[in-house]
């Protein structure tokens, strides 16, 4: 396994763990999760009528997206770094 792939897999696993942690918080404490979303993600947007629905298929799709995105970001980061630093693959 080359260096770029190792970092991609590592970042993919990290993104997956963080996603699962966020889902657990969202399911266990929905009011707190909406408070965080309103104040830190959407900067005070009106979300009083927002209902949070998390289905099993939506959670799996989100997890898959997180894993793929983590791998792509890690692989590209190392590839670009190696290219700019003059290292060979």
C-alpha positions in Angstrom: 0.0 0.0 0.0 1.5 3.3 -1.0 1.8 6.3 1.2 -1.1 8.2 -0.4 -3.4 5.2 0.0 -2.4 4.8 3.7 -3.3 8.4 4.5 -6.5 8.1 2.5 -7.6 5.1 4.5 -6.6 6.7 7.8 -8.5 9.8 7.0 -11.5 7.8 5.8 -11.6 5.9 9.1 -11.3 9.2 11.0 -14.2 10.7 9.1 -16.3 7.6 9.6 -15.7 7.6 13.4 -16.6 11.3 13.6 -19.7 10.8 11.5 -20.9 7.9 13.8 -20.2 10.1 16.9 -22.3 12.9 15.4 -25.2 10.5 14.6 -25.1 9.1 18.1 -25.3 12.7 19.5 -28.1 13.6 17.1 -30.2 10.5 18.0 -29.5 10.7 21.8 -29.9 14.5 22.2 -31.9 15.9 19.3 -32.6 19.3 20.9 -28.9 19.8 21.7 -28.0 18.7 18.2 -30.4 21.2 16.6 -29.0 23.9 19.0 -25.5 23.2 17.7 -26.7 23.2 14.1 -28.6 26.5 14.5 -25.8 28.3 16.3 -22.6 26.9 14.9 -23.5 25.6 11.4 -26.3 27.9 10.2 -25.3 31.0 12.3 -28.7 31.7 13.9 -31.0 30.8 11.0 -34.6 30.3 11.9 -35.0 26.6 12.5 -38.0 26.5 14.8 -40.0 24.3 12.4 -37.1 22.0 11.6 -37.8 18.4 12.3 -34.8 16.0 12.5 -35.4 12.7 10.8 -32.7 10.2 10.6 -33.5 6.9 8.9 -31.3 3.9 8.7 -30.7 4.2 5.0 -29.8 7.9 5.4 -27.3 7.1 8.1 -25.7 4.5 5.9 -25.5 6.8 2.9 -24.0 9.5 5.0 -21.4 7.1 6.4 -20.5 5.9 3.0 -20.1 9.5 1.7 -17.9 10.3 4.7 -15.7 7.3 4.1 -15.3 8.0 0.4 -14.7 11.7 0.9 -12.1 11.0 3.6 -10.2 8.7 1.3 -10.3 11.1 -1.6 -9.1 14.0 0.5 -6.3 12.0 2.1 -5.1 10.5 -1.2 -5.2 13.9 -3.0 -3.4 15.6 -0.2 -0.5 13.2 -0.2 -0.3 13.1 -4.0 -0.2 16.9 -4.3 2.3 17.1 -1.4 4.6 14.6 -3.0 4.4 16.3 -6.3 5.2 19.7 -4.9 8.0 18.4 -2.7 9.6 16.5 -5.6 9.1 13.1 -4.1 8.5 10.2 -6.4 5.4 8.0 -5.9 
